[in-house]
Amino acid sequence: MLKQYGVQDNLIEKEKRIFNGKYSKQDVIDVVWSYEAYWSLVWALGLVDNIDHPNQICDCEKAIMLVSTCKTYEEFKSQCKIRDIEEILDMLDLYYRYDWAVTEKRINSDTPIADLNPDVVVERRKGLEWLIASEEDWNEISLDT
């Protein structure tokens, strides 16, 4: 699929190590967690209905199928209906607030966060922040709270 979409030269170092078979356990963990940032992006592209309750990890099988079932980039692109910027910014604001809440929970264990998954919150926020950032690498996105 990397060749099919012409992206084999766009892998980050951890992904390259995985495909070359010279990876660490942490490389795999980090790349798998990037599905959550990707989930935010496919939501923004209108391919996922809702991400407003980050209590469990994304549907990784669906995440893969969104791309793998398309024969070409053009076919994939034709399925996308990008959301309005206001909707994207509202979701980013929600995730910023979620991130504040889970950060506060780390500091003060009495802080109620219901069933929010802190790891999912951070990774999805990273994807949303990347949409509006000038930074190309979402691993370099600042998530200050």
Summary of the structure (lengths in Angstrom):
residues: 145
radius of gyration: 16.1
end to end distance: 36.9
largest distance: 50.0
contacts: 362
relative contact order: 0.15
helix: 63%
strand: 0%
